[in-house]
Amino acid sequence: MQKIIYDIDDGIDFGKWKDKTSQYLYYQSTIEILKKIKIPDSVADFGGGNGLLKQFIPQIKTIDIDENKQPDLIANILHHHDHYELIIIRYVLHYLNDYEVIELFKTINADNILIIQFENQDLKIKYQNSINEFKYFRTTNQLKALIPKKAKEIYSKEYMVDSTFYDNRLKNGQYEPHREILKAYYV
């Protein structure tokens, strides 16, 4: 397996920043969203890296391609087909192109899927702020076109992404605050 390292993602410290946006994305919203579903025994966090969800779901198995984040299993989620009662895909879809997202949902092996993803109505600002990153940011309509048709929206909240979030995350420039929408879909 090719060793892949994402230095920009802070390895095991990813998502542990103390700015308001990070606290909302990685802590407060997670509590609100998880209250809306039943958590089974067999749960996988696809792209879960450093295991941030373990503070909410201790039995969750993290599966990630980035070994620096020390996941439970180093694997590409596009090729991992073990069965789980619930698979959570949180802030992962922007790492995948449209074809990969479609393939992921075609081959995923789960009774239920929880998708948690931010959506951007102003893609220009999002891309301007995301210097040195290659991501696939999407509007609400673009994301909905890719996820399973039977997915039900269970959470939606608009929030402000401030420049401190980008300072912590990317550490390299001037950033323009902007609004995003956080959505959770349940299949």
N, CA, C and O of each residue as an XYZ file, in Angstrom:
748
protein
N       0.842     -1.186      0.000
C       0.000      0.000      0.000
C       0.884      1.246      0.000
O       1.853      1.329      0.755
N       0.550      2.190     -0.833
C       1.292      3.438     -0.904
C       1.066      4.240      0.373
O      -0.068      4.371      0.834
N       2.136      4.771      0.939
C       2.024      5.585      2.143
C       1.541      6.977      1.747
O       2.173      7.663      0.944
N       0.427      7.375      2.316
C      -0.146      8.685      2.017
C      -0.134      9.511      3.291
O      -0.625      9.069      4.329
N       0.425     10.707      3.215
C       0.506     11.586      4.381
C      -0.124     12.925      4.016
O       0.197     13.528      2.992
N      -1.020     13.366      4.872
C      -1.671     14.659      4.661
C      -1.227     15.596      5.788
O      -1.937     15.760      6.780
N      -0.045     16.210      5.629
C       0.498     17.074      6.671
C      -0.462     18.188      7.057
O      -0.524     18.582      8.222
N      -1.196     18.687      6.105
C      -2.075     19.823      6.344
C      -3.210     19.468      7.307
O      -3.842     20.357      7.878
N      -3.462     18.186      7.484
C      -4.567     17.752      8.327
C      -4.191     17.532      9.791
O      -5.032     17.065     10.560
N      -2.987     17.843     10.200
C      -2.565     17.794     11.604
C      -2.591     16.402     12.232
O      -2.601     16.294     13.458
N      -2.604     15.356     11.450
C      -2.523     14.000     11.990
C      -3.515     13.734     13.105
O      -4.714     13.953     12.931
N      -3.033     13.265     14.251
C      -3.929     12.905     15.352
C      -4.567     14.117     16.020
O      -5.501     13.963     16.806
N      -4.079     15.320     15.720
C      -4.659     16.536     16.304
C      -5.742     17.166     15.430
O      -6.315     18.195     15.788
N      -6.021     16.544     14.282
C      -7.037     17.073     13.373
C      -8.375     17.254     14.097
O      -8.829     16.356     14.807
N      -9.000     18.419     13.913
C     -10.333     18.680     14.448
C     -10.370     19.037     15.924
O     -11.453     19.239     16.473
N      -9.242     19.119     16.571
C      -9.201     19.410     18.012
C      -8.930     20.887     18.299
O      -8.606     21.259     19.426
N      -9.065     21.710     17.284
C      -8.812     23.136     17.448
C      -9.896     23.766     18.312
O     -11.006     23.241     18.392
N      -9.590     24.872     18.949
C     -10.502     25.492     19.924
C     -11.313     26.663     19.368
O     -12.075     27.284     20.110
N     -11.166     26.975     18.085
C     -11.944     28.079     17.525
C     -13.426     27.711     17.482
O     -13.787     26.536     17.540
N     -14.273     28.724     17.381
C     -15.726     28.546     17.430
C     -16.247     27.621     16.319
O     -17.110     26.779     16.571
N     -15.736     27.770     15.113
C     -16.193     26.947     13.999
C     -15.846     25.479     14.237
O     -16.692     24.607     14.043
N     -14.618     25.200     14.652
C     -14.212     23.815     14.918
C     -15.027     23.215     16.047
O     -15.432     22.055     15.967
N     -15.274     23.979     17.092
C     -16.065     23.468     18.210
C     -17.476     23.108     17.755
O     -18.040     22.109     18.202
N     -18.042     23.918     16.871
C     -19.366     23.596     16.332
C     -19.311     22.343     15.457
O     -20.092     21.411     15.650
N     -18.386     22.324     14.499
C     -18.331     21.219     13.534
C     -17.996     19.881     14.172
O     -18.624     18.870     13.857
N     -17.023     19.864     15.056
C     -16.499     18.599     15.564
C     -17.063     18.189     16.919
O     -16.806     17.077     17.383
N     -17.826     19.069     17.558
C     -18.364     18.711     18.868
C     -19.870     18.987     18.975
O     -20.671     18.055     19.042
N     -20.252     20.281     18.989
C     -21.651     20.642     19.258
C     -22.634     20.035     18.254
O     -23.638     19.444     18.650
N     -22.352     20.175     16.973
C     -23.280     19.638     15.963
C     -23.343     18.118     16.025
O     -24.393     17.527     15.773
N     -22.238     17.493     16.354
C     -22.210     16.028     16.444
C     -23.168     15.539     17.522
O     -23.904     14.576     17.309
N     -23.161     16.191     18.665
C     -24.083     15.835     19.748
C     -25.526     15.977     19.270
O     -26.345     15.083     19.482
N     -25.832     17.100     18.627
C     -27.190     17.352     18.143
C     -27.620     16.299     17.112
O     -28.751     15.816     17.160
N     -26.744     15.949     16.202
C     -27.084     15.008     15.133
C     -27.234     13.591     15.674
O     -28.187     12.897     15.321
N     -26.322     13.156     16.514
C     -26.379     11.783     17.023
C     -27.610     11.532     17.884
O     -28.051     10.389     18.002
N     -28.172     12.570     18.484
C     -29.411     12.425     19.263
C     -30.591     12.036     18.372
O     -31.608     11.550     18.867
N     -30.462     12.246     17.077
C     -31.566     12.018     16.144
C     -31.617     10.588     15.598
O     -32.559     10.228     14.893
N     -30.617      9.782     15.920
C     -30.594      8.411     15.398
C     -30.300      7.419     16.518
O     -29.860      7.796     17.604
N     -30.553      6.144     16.229
C     -30.215      5.067     17.149
C     -28.815      4.582     16.787
O     -28.525      4.307     15.622
N     -27.953      4.479     17.792
C     -26.583      4.023     17.569
C     -26.507      2.527     17.867
O     -26.704      2.127     19.014
N     -26.227      1.693     16.869
C     -26.126      0.248     17.084
C     -24.739     -0.149     17.631
O     -23.896      0.706     17.901
N     -24.532     -1.432     17.780
C     -23.246     -1.935     18.279
C     -22.150     -1.873     17.226
O     -21.003     -1.556     17.541
N     -22.493     -2.172     15.986
C     -21.508     -2.262     14.915
C     -21.524     -0.962     14.097
O     -22.401     -0.753     13.259
N     -20.534     -0.092     14.358
C     -20.498      1.228     13.718
C     -19.109      1.466     13.149
O     -18.107      1.176     13.803
N     -19.048      1.990     11.935
C     -17.784      2.366     11.308
C     -17.800      3.842     10.965
O     -18.823      4.393     10.560
N     -16.664      4.461     11.133
C     -16.464      5.862     10.779
C     -15.583      5.885      9.538
O     -14.358      5.821      9.642
N     -16.202      5.976      8.364
C     -15.467      5.984      7.098
C     -14.775      7.328      6.927
O     -15.427      8.371      6.883
N     -13.450      7.297      6.832
C     -12.672      8.523      6.729
C     -12.533      9.199      8.079
O     -12.276     10.400      8.153
N     -12.702      8.430      9.152
C     -12.723      8.960     10.518
C     -11.377      9.252     11.133
O     -11.296      9.719     12.269
N     -10.331      8.983     10.402
C      -8.984      9.365     10.812
C      -8.627      9.111     12.250
O      -8.471      7.965     12.672
N      -8.497     10.184     13.003
C      -7.968     10.120     14.362
C      -9.009      9.739     15.413
O      -8.719      9.807     16.607
N     -10.180      9.352     15.009
C     -11.144      8.818     15.960
C     -11.891      9.833     16.798
O     -12.261      9.536     17.933
N     -12.121     11.018     16.271
C     -12.855     12.039     17.034
C     -14.238     11.559     17.469
O     -14.731     11.973     18.518
N     -14.861     10.701     16.686
C     -16.206     10.236     17.036
C     -16.208      9.256     18.212
O     -17.270      8.969     18.765
N     -15.051      8.744     18.599
C     -14.987      7.798     19.725
C     -15.442      8.437     21.041
O     -15.892      7.731     21.944
N     -15.330      9.752     21.157
C     -15.807     10.409     22.379
C     -17.326     10.345     22.495
O     -17.872     10.491     23.588
N     -18.009     10.128     21.373
C     -19.463     10.028     21.359
C     -19.943      8.584     21.205
O     -20.986      8.201     21.734
N     -19.157      7.789     20.466
C     -19.506      6.389     20.172
C     -18.247      5.551     20.440
O     -17.466      5.310     19.520
N     -18.044      5.110     21.674
C     -16.794      4.415     22.023
C     -16.494      3.181     21.181
O     -15.324      2.876     20.949
N     -17.504      2.470     20.722
C     -17.289      1.232     19.976
C     -17.042      1.445     18.485
O     -16.856      0.474     17.751
N     -17.038      2.677     18.031
C     -16.889      2.948     16.601
C     -15.506      2.522     16.110
O     -14.510      2.657     16.821
N     -15.466      2.008     14.887
C     -14.213      1.591     14.254
C     -13.859      2.633     13.200
O     -14.628      2.855     12.265
N     -12.707      3.270     13.344
C     -12.291      4.293     12.382
C     -11.521      3.640     11.236
O     -10.643      2.802     11.439
N     -11.885      4.058     10.035
C     -11.259      3.530      8.822
C     -10.804      4.722      7.997
O     -11.612      5.561      7.597
N      -9.505      4.789      7.746
C      -8.954      5.944      7.043
C      -7.699      5.518      6.299
O      -7.020      4.571      6.696
N      -7.401      6.216      5.228
C      -6.221      5.925      4.419
C      -4.966      6.596      4.988
O      -3.850      6.211      4.640
N      -5.141      7.598      5.860
C      -4.018      8.368      6.399
C      -3.524      7.737      7.700
O      -4.137      7.920      8.752
N      -2.432      7.004      7.630
C      -1.908      6.308      8.812
C      -1.421      7.263      9.895
O      -1.334      6.867     11.057
N      -1.096      8.523      9.545
C      -0.661      9.498     10.548
C      -1.763      9.853     11.543
O      -1.483     10.343     12.637
N      -3.004      9.608     11.166
C      -4.119      9.881     12.072
C      -4.397      8.701     13.000
O      -5.249      8.789     13.884
N      -3.684      7.608     12.801
C      -3.788      6.411     13.633
C      -5.215      5.848     13.714
O      -5.753      5.667     14.806
N      -5.819      5.574     12.559
C      -7.154      4.973     12.578
C      -7.073      3.519     13.060
O      -5.991      2.934     13.120
N      -8.222      2.952     13.397
C      -8.257      1.539     13.777
C      -7.848      0.644     12.624
O      -7.201     -0.384     12.818
N      -8.239      1.052     11.404
C      -7.916      0.278     10.216
C      -7.452      1.237      9.120
O      -8.159      2.184      8.775
N      -6.272      0.987      8.580
C      -5.769      1.795      7.471
C      -6.276      1.143      6.188
O      -5.819      0.068      5.800
N      -7.215      1.804      5.547
C      -7.814      1.261      4.329
C      -8.490      2.382      3.553
O      -8.862      3.415      4.109
N      -8.635      2.152      2.271
C      -9.351      3.074      1.399
C     -10.838      2.742      1.505
O     -11.244      1.619      1.205
N     -11.641      3.697      1.922
C     -13.073      3.434      2.114
C     -13.779      3.050      0.813
O     -14.849      2.442      0.848
N     -13.199      3.394     -0.319
C     -13.795      3.028     -1.603
C     -13.680      1.525     -1.873
O     -14.377      0.982     -2.730
N     -12.794      0.866     -1.132
C     -12.575     -0.566     -1.354
C     -12.809     -1.396     -0.095
O     -12.508     -2.590     -0.081
N     -13.330     -0.794      0.938
C     -13.583     -1.498      2.198
C     -15.051     -1.915      2.217
O     -15.939     -1.063      2.239
N     -15.308     -3.219      2.208
C     -16.675     -3.696      2.047
C     -17.172     -4.536      3.218
O     -18.152     -5.268      3.077
N     -16.509     -4.442      4.378
C     -17.031     -5.139      5.554
C     -18.411     -4.587      5.885
O     -18.703     -3.423      5.613
N     -19.252     -5.423      6.472
C     -20.606     -5.008      6.818
C     -20.645     -4.377      8.210
O     -19.998     -4.850      9.145
N     -21.421     -3.297      8.321
C     -21.661     -2.609      9.592
C     -23.145     -2.291      9.684
O     -23.821     -2.121      8.669
N     -23.641     -2.215     10.908
C     -25.032     -1.806     11.083
C     -25.200     -0.333     10.715
O     -26.228      0.069     10.170
N     -24.169      0.470     11.023
C     -24.195      1.898     10.706
C     -22.816      2.319     10.234
O     -21.804      1.992     10.854
N     -22.789      3.047      9.130
C     -21.552      3.693      8.673
C     -21.789      5.191      8.718
O     -22.781      5.697      8.193
N     -20.865      5.885      9.351
C     -20.919      7.347      9.419
C     -19.861      7.898      8.472
O     -18.696      7.500      8.505
N     -20.299      8.819      7.635
C     -19.408      9.501      6.688
C     -19.494     10.986      7.035
O     -20.412     11.683      6.603
N     -18.534     11.454      7.815
C     -18.580     12.828      8.335
C     -17.428     13.638      7.754
O     -16.259     13.321      7.976
N     -17.769     14.682      7.009
C     -16.798     15.598      6.397
C     -15.778     14.842      5.549
O     -14.574     15.075      5.657
N     -16.263     13.944      4.713
C     -15.391     13.118      3.877
C     -15.665     13.325      2.395
O     -14.747     13.237      1.580
N     -16.900     13.596      2.039
C     -17.268     13.599      0.619
C     -16.526     14.651     -0.197
O     -16.382     14.485     -1.408
N     -16.056     15.716      0.421
C     -15.309     16.728     -0.326
C     -13.883     16.266     -0.668
O     -13.169     16.953     -1.399
N     -13.475     15.119     -0.149
C     -12.194     14.523     -0.537
C     -12.344     13.630     -1.770
O     -11.347     13.208     -2.356
N     -13.577     13.345     -2.160
C     -13.860     12.429     -3.262
C     -14.464     13.173     -4.446
O     -15.278     14.080     -4.271
N     -14.058     12.782     -5.653
C     -14.691     13.386     -6.819
C     -16.091     12.782     -6.984
O     -16.445     11.837     -6.278
N     -16.871     13.316     -7.897
C     -18.257     12.868     -8.066
C     -18.349     11.373     -8.365
O     -19.208     10.685     -7.815
N     -17.487     10.872     -9.217
C     -17.521      9.451     -9.570
C     -17.222      8.577     -8.355
O     -17.838      7.526     -8.176
N     -16.277      9.012     -7.522
C     -15.941      8.255     -6.312
C     -17.088      8.259     -5.313
O     -17.339      7.245     -4.662
N     -17.787      9.381     -5.180
C     -18.946      9.450     -4.278
C     -20.023      8.471     -4.747
O     -20.581      7.721     -3.946
N     -20.305      8.484     -6.028
C     -21.314      7.576     -6.583
C     -20.918      6.124     -6.332
O     -21.748      5.316     -5.917
N     -19.668      5.794     -6.579
C     -19.177      4.426     -6.378
C     -19.234      4.037     -4.904
O     -19.604      2.909     -4.580
N     -18.878      4.945     -4.018
C     -18.927      4.671     -2.582
C     -20.335      4.242     -2.169
O     -20.501      3.240     -1.473
N     -21.330      4.986     -2.591
C     -22.705      4.665     -2.190
C     -23.251      3.420     -2.908
O     -24.184      2.782     -2.420
N     -22.679      3.083     -4.046
C     -23.084      1.849     -4.729
C     -22.556      0.617     -4.005
O     -23.219     -0.420     -3.981
N     -21.371      0.721     -3.416
C     -20.701     -0.459     -2.867
C     -20.680     -0.514     -1.337
O     -20.241     -1.513     -0.767
N     -21.134      0.518     -0.680
C     -21.099      0.550      0.782
C     -21.960     -0.582      1.345
O     -23.021     -0.887      0.802
N     -21.501     -1.202      2.429
C     -22.153     -2.380      2.980
C     -22.626     -2.078      4.401
O     -21.922     -2.351      5.373
N     -23.821     -1.513      4.507
C     -24.339     -1.105      5.814
C     -25.858     -1.182      5.838
O     -26.520     -1.044      4.809
N     -26.395     -1.403      7.030
C     -27.847     -1.339      7.197
C     -28.324      0.101      7.097
O     -29.372      0.381      6.515
N     -27.544      1.016      7.673
C     -27.869      2.440      7.641
C     -26.595      3.248      7.432
O     -25.492      2.804      7.749
N     -26.780      4.445      6.889
C     -25.664      5.355      6.644
C     -26.049      6.725      7.186
O     -27.158      7.204      6.950
N     -25.135      7.348      7.909
C     -25.301      8.727      8.364
C     -24.257      9.564      7.629
O     -23.054      9.340      7.765
N     -24.735     10.522      6.854
C     -23.860     11.416      6.094
C     -23.911     12.776      6.775
O     -24.985     13.356      6.929
N     -22.764     13.280      7.179
C     -22.671     14.621      7.768
C     -21.694     15.393      6.894
O     -20.525     15.024      6.784
N     -22.175     16.467      6.273
C     -21.346     17.175      5.315
C     -21.739     18.641      5.260
O     -22.921     18.982      5.310
N     -20.737     19.503      5.158
C     -21.028     20.915      4.949
C     -21.280     21.150      3.474
O     -20.729     20.467      2.611
N     -22.121     22.128      3.207
C     -22.456     22.513      1.840
C     -22.187     24.003      1.690
O     -22.382     24.781      2.625
N     -21.742     24.384      0.513
C     -21.341     25.766      0.277
C     -22.129     26.356     -0.874
O     -22.096     25.841     -1.991
N     -22.830     27.429     -0.600
C     -23.563     28.098     -1.666
C     -22.660     29.068     -2.429
O     -22.956     29.429     -3.568
N     -21.554     29.492     -1.799
C     -20.591     30.374     -2.459
C     -19.276     29.612     -2.610
O     -18.379     29.735     -1.776
N     -19.174     28.842     -3.654
C     -17.992     28.005     -3.862
C     -16.731     28.831     -4.119
O     -15.627     28.394     -3.795
N     -16.889     30.009     -4.692
C     -15.719     30.840     -4.991
C     -14.959     31.183     -3.712
O     -13.739     31.027     -3.661
N     -15.660     31.644     -2.687
C     -15.000     31.985     -1.427
C     -14.384     30.746     -0.786
O     -13.265     30.802     -0.277
N     -15.098     29.642     -0.809
C     -14.585     28.406     -0.200
C     -13.276     27.994     -0.857
O     -12.318     27.648     -0.166
N     -13.227     28.027     -2.158
C     -11.998     27.654     -2.856
C     -10.887     28.682     -2.640
O      -9.722     28.305     -2.516
N     -11.225     29.967     -2.593
C     -10.202     30.992     -2.337
C      -9.573     30.787     -0.956
O      -8.369     30.977     -0.785
N     -10.383     30.403      0.016
C      -9.872     30.189      1.370
C      -9.089     28.889      1.495
O      -8.269     28.755      2.403
N      -9.317     27.957      0.629
C      -8.718     26.622      0.752
C      -7.450     26.503     -0.086
O      -7.315     25.601     -0.913
N      -6.542     27.415      0.141
C      -5.271     27.456     -0.574
C      -4.487     26.172     -0.294
O      -4.467     25.681      0.835
N      -3.854     25.643     -1.315
C      -3.021     24.438     -1.220
C      -3.807     23.177     -0.892
O      -3.223     22.179     -0.469
N      -5.096     23.205     -1.077
C      -5.906     22.008     -0.882
C      -6.563     21.667     -2.210
O      -6.940     22.555     -2.975
N      -6.697     20.389     -2.473
C      -7.444     19.973     -3.649
C      -8.667     19.231     -3.143
O      -8.574     18.078     -2.722
N      -9.810     19.894     -3.187
C     -11.042     19.331     -2.645
C     -12.165     19.515     -3.655
O     -12.028     20.224     -4.652
N     -13.280     18.854     -3.364
C     -14.465     18.920     -4.219
C     -15.609     19.486     -3.383
O     -16.476     18.742     -2.924
N     -15.607     20.783     -3.190
C     -16.673     21.420     -2.431
C     -17.930     21.453     -3.288
O     -17.861     21.565     -4.512
N     -19.099     21.353     -2.615
C     -20.351     21.261     -3.365
C     -21.440     22.123     -2.748
O     -21.457     22.387     -1.545
N     -22.351     22.552     -3.619
C     -23.563     23.224     -3.162
C     -24.543     22.159     -2.665
O     -24.298     20.963     -2.825
N     -25.637     22.590     -2.071
C     -26.670     21.660     -1.611
C     -27.174     20.801     -2.768
O     -27.259     19.580     -2.640
N     -27.502     21.420     -3.880
C     -28.030     20.663     -5.022
C     -27.006     19.686     -5.584
O     -27.364     18.575     -5.974
N     -25.751     20.081     -5.629
C     -24.718     19.186     -6.134
C     -24.556     17.961     -5.229
O     -24.406     16.841     -5.717
N     -24.586     18.176     -3.929
C     -24.442     17.053     -3.004
C     -25.654     16.125     -3.072
O     -25.507     14.904     -3.126
N     -26.836     16.705     -3.069
C     -28.054     15.885     -3.116
C     -28.120     15.036     -4.375
O     -28.712     13.956     -4.362
N     -27.523     15.506     -5.461
C     -27.517     14.730     -6.698
C     -26.629     13.494     -6.594
O     -26.776     12.565     -7.387
N     -25.719     13.469     -5.640
C     -24.758     12.371     -5.517
C     -25.105     11.343     -4.449
O     -24.726     10.178     -4.568
N     -25.813     11.754     -3.415
C     -26.106     10.820     -2.320
C     -27.347      9.986     -2.674
O     -28.102     10.354     -3.574
N     -27.557      8.873     -1.976
C     -28.718      8.033     -2.304
C     -30.040      8.802     -2.258
O     -30.259      9.627     -1.371
N     -30.905      8.523     -3.214
C     -32.199      9.218     -3.310
C     -33.051      9.036     -2.065
O     -33.819      9.928     -1.706
N     -32.921      7.877     -1.394
C     -33.737      7.621     -0.203
C     -33.178      8.269      1.070
O     -33.742      8.085      2.149
N     -32.095      9.013      0.960
C     -31.525      9.707      2.117
C     -32.492     10.781      2.601
O     -33.004     11.579      1.815
N     -32.730     10.784      3.904
C     -33.608     11.792      4.503
C     -32.773     12.811      5.259
O     -31.894     12.454      6.044
N     -33.055     14.071      5.015
C     -32.363     15.134      5.745
C     -32.872     15.142      7.182
O     -34.073     15.282      7.412
N     -31.972     14.993      8.146
C     -32.371     14.987      9.561
C     -31.812     16.175     10.331
O     -32.139     16.372     11.501
N     -30.965     16.970      9.672
C     -30.357     18.110     10.357
C     -29.924     19.124      9.319
O     -29.417     18.762      8.257
N     -30.126     20.402      9.630
C     -29.671     21.474      8.762
C     -29.467     22.727      9.609
O     -30.359     23.151     10.345
N     -28.284     23.307      9.491
C     -28.016     24.534     10.234
C     -26.956     25.348      9.506
O     -25.918     24.832      9.092
N     -27.248     26.630      9.362
C     -26.274     27.535      8.766
C     -25.359     28.045      9.873
O     -25.804     28.271     10.998
N     -24.089     28.223      9.554
C     -23.118     28.702     10.541
C     -22.071     29.539      9.814
O     -21.979     29.523      8.587
N     -21.286     30.267     10.601
C     -20.236     31.119     10.054
C     -18.900     30.406     10.188
O     -18.560     29.903     11.259
N     -18.147     30.365      9.101
C     -16.776     29.861      9.132
C     -15.885     31.087      9.247
O     -15.774     31.879      8.311
N     -15.252     31.233     10.406
C     -14.437     32.435     10.607
C     -12.992     32.186     10.184
O     -12.591     31.048      9.939
N     -12.227     33.253     10.103
C     -10.850     33.134      9.616
C      -9.974     32.331     10.576
O      -8.985     31.739     10.145
N     -10.312     32.297     11.864
C      -9.531     31.517     12.827
C      -9.561     30.031     12.485
O      -8.561     29.335     12.660
N     -10.694     29.544     12.003
C     -10.779     28.149     11.575
C      -9.740     27.855     10.494
O      -9.016     26.863     10.571
N      -9.674     28.724      9.492
C      -8.708     28.524      8.414
C      -7.273     28.689      8.906
O      -6.379     27.974      8.455
N      -7.048     29.624      9.825
C      -5.709     29.782     10.409
C      -5.271     28.480     11.084
O      -4.139     28.034     10.898
N      -6.154     27.881     11.855
C      -5.833     26.621     12.535
C      -5.663     25.476     11.539
O      -4.769     24.643     11.683
N      -6.505     25.447     10.559
C      -6.559     24.315      9.627
C      -5.459     24.374      8.577
O      -4.780     23.378      8.326
N      -5.282     25.546      7.961
C      -4.389     25.658      6.815
C      -3.113     26.447      7.089
O      -2.098     26.238      6.425
N      -3.160     27.341      8.052
C      -1.967     28.061      8.515
C      -1.195     28.817      7.431
O       0.035     28.864      7.473
N      -1.894     29.403      6.472
C      -1.091     29.993      5.404
C      -1.699     31.189      4.666
O      -1.476     31.317      3.462
N      -2.438     32.050      5.314
C      -2.884     33.177      4.512
C      -3.982     34.019      5.103
O      -4.304     33.923      6.287
N      -4.548     34.844      4.254
C      -5.667     35.707      4.592
C      -6.939     34.984      4.188
O      -7.035     34.465      3.075
N      -7.914     34.946      5.085
C      -9.120     34.193      4.819
C     -10.343     35.075      4.993
O     -10.395     35.935      5.872
N     -11.314     34.844      4.140
C     -12.557     35.601      4.199
C     -13.623     34.773      4.917
O     -13.943     33.668      4.479
N     -14.177     35.297      6.021
C     -15.264     34.571      6.684
C     -16.433     34.367      5.721
O     -16.677     35.200      4.848
N     -17.140     33.278      5.880
C     -18.268     32.995      4.999
C     -19.233     32.046      5.697
O     -18.902     31.418      6.703
N     -20.420     31.961      5.141
C     -21.450     31.078      5.695
C     -21.411     29.735      4.983
O     -21.107     29.646      3.793
N     -21.727     28.690      5.746
C     -21.901     27.351      5.214
C     -23.164     26.774      5.834
O     -23.713     27.319      6.791
N     -23.609     25.666      5.270
C     -24.747     24.938      5.826
C     -24.248     23.541      6.183
O     -23.642     22.855      5.361
N     -24.509     23.139      7.404
C     -24.183     21.779      7.805
C     -25.434     20.947      7.701
O     -26.479     21.300      8.247
N     -25.320     19.818      6.982
C     -26.473     18.941      6.799
C     -26.117     17.542      7.274
O     -24.966     17.112      7.202
N     -27.134     16.845      7.760
C     -26.993     15.426      8.061
C     -28.120     14.698      7.335
O     -29.281     15.102      7.390
N     -27.753     13.633      6.664
C     -28.689     12.800      5.927
C     -28.610     11.382      6.476
O     -27.528     10.898      6.810
N     -29.755     10.720      6.566
C     -29.795      9.366      7.099
C     -30.417      8.433      6.073
O     -31.494      8.701      5.539
N     -29.736      7.354      5.811
C     -30.208      6.364      4.838
C     -30.455      5.072      5.607
O     -30.861      4.071      5.017
